[in-house]
Amino acid sequence: MRAPLNIDLEYTAKAIVGIASPVVGVVTSFQEQIEWHLRIASLLVGLAVGILSLVAMARKMRRR
């Protein structure tokens, strides 16, 4: 039989804050570059959705 899992919430909270702090610092320092990549990625996703919708509509019209 396994021993019950003991989670120290205070230690876990400190670990999360310790990991998140440097990540937030990096994201803040590279905000402009990250924003540019997110804009391009969202544009590509939007184009892909539009193309797939157009293909689906064209296939639907052919069936009629």
DRENZA-786205 format. One record per residue (C-alpha): residue number from 1; residue in three letters; x, y, z. Coordinates in steps of 0.02 Angstrom, whole numbers, plus 50000, padded with zeros to 5 digits. Example, Ala and Ser with C-alpha at 12.3 -4.5 7.8 and 13.67 -1.06 7.14 Angstrom:
+-----+------+-------+-------+-------+
: seq : type :    xx :    yy :    zz :
+-----+------+-------+-------+-------+
:   1 :  ALA : 50615 : 49775 : 50390 :
:   2 :  SER : 50684 : 49947 : 50357 :
+-----+------+-------+-------+-------+
REM end
This chain:
+-----+------+-------+-------+-------+
: seq : type :    xx :    yy :    zz :
+-----+------+-------+-------+-------+
:   1 :  MET : 50000 : 50000 : 50000 :
:   2 :  ARG : 50063 : 50174 : 49957 :
:   3 :  ALA : 50093 : 50308 : 50084 :
:   4 :  PRO : 49976 : 50459 : 50068 :
:   5 :  LEU : 50042 : 50601 : 49962 :
:   6 :  ASN : 50095 : 50747 : 50069 :
:   7 :  ILE : 50100 : 50912 : 49973 :
:   8 :  ASP : 50175 : 51062 : 50060 :
:   9 :  LEU : 50070 : 51206 : 49992 :
:  10 :  GLU : 50187 : 51342 : 50055 :
:  11 :  TYR : 50336 : 51262 : 49969 :
:  12 :  THR : 50235 : 51236 : 49809 :
:  13 :  ALA : 50179 : 51418 : 49807 :
:  14 :  LYS : 50357 : 51478 : 49830 :
:  15 :  ALA : 50416 : 51364 : 49690 :
:  16 :  ILE : 50283 : 51430 : 49571 :
:  17 :  VAL : 50326 : 51611 : 49611 :
:  18 :  GLY : 50511 : 51571 : 49594 :
:  19 :  ILE : 50485 : 51498 : 49421 :
:  20 :  ALA : 50358 : 51627 : 49361 :
:  21 :  SER : 50460 : 51781 : 49410 :
:  22 :  PRO : 50603 : 51756 : 49286 :
:  23 :  VAL : 50481 : 51703 : 49150 :
:  24 :  VAL : 50383 : 51864 : 49172 :
:  25 :  GLY : 50545 : 51962 : 49166 :
:  26 :  VAL : 50597 : 51880 : 49002 :
:  27 :  VAL : 50425 : 51906 : 48926 :
:  28 :  THR : 50427 : 52088 : 48978 :
:  29 :  SER : 50598 : 52119 : 48903 :
:  30 :  PHE : 50553 : 52034 : 48738 :
:  31 :  GLN : 50376 : 52102 : 48731 :
:  32 :  GLU : 50395 : 52189 : 48562 :
:  33 :  GLN : 50469 : 52036 : 48477 :
:  34 :  ILE : 50342 : 51919 : 48555 :
:  35 :  GLU : 50200 : 52033 : 48502 :
:  36 :  TRP : 50264 : 52031 : 48322 :
:  37 :  HIS : 50271 : 51841 : 48321 :
:  38 :  LEU : 50097 : 51828 : 48396 :
:  39 :  ARG : 50027 : 51945 : 48264 :
:  40 :  ILE : 50104 : 51843 : 48123 :
:  41 :  ALA : 50046 : 51679 : 48202 :
:  42 :  SER : 49868 : 51743 : 48220 :
:  43 :  LEU : 49869 : 51804 : 48041 :
:  44 :  LEU : 49926 : 51633 : 47980 :
:  45 :  VAL : 49794 : 51544 : 48084 :
:  46 :  GLY : 49659 : 51661 : 48017 :
:  47 :  LEU : 49714 : 51630 : 47838 :
:  48 :  ALA : 49715 : 51441 : 47866 :
:  49 :  VAL : 49538 : 51446 : 47939 :
:  50 :  GLY : 49479 : 51553 : 47794 :
:  51 :  ILE : 49554 : 51436 : 47665 :
:  52 :  LEU : 49481 : 51282 : 47749 :
:  53 :  SER : 49310 : 51365 : 47758 :
:  54 :  LEU : 49320 : 51409 : 47574 :
:  55 :  VAL : 49367 : 51230 : 47528 :
:  56 :  ALA : 49223 : 51161 : 47633 :
:  57 :  MET : 49100 : 51280 : 47550 :
:  58 :  ALA : 49163 : 51235 : 47377 :
:  59 :  ARG : 49144 : 51048 : 47413 :
:  60 :  LYS : 48969 : 51077 : 47480 :
:  61 :  MET : 48919 : 51172 : 47323 :
:  62 :  ARG : 48986 : 51033 : 47209 :
:  63 :  ARG : 48877 : 50903 : 47293 :
:  64 :  ARG : 48717 : 50996 : 47248 :
+-----+------+-------+-------+-------+
REM end
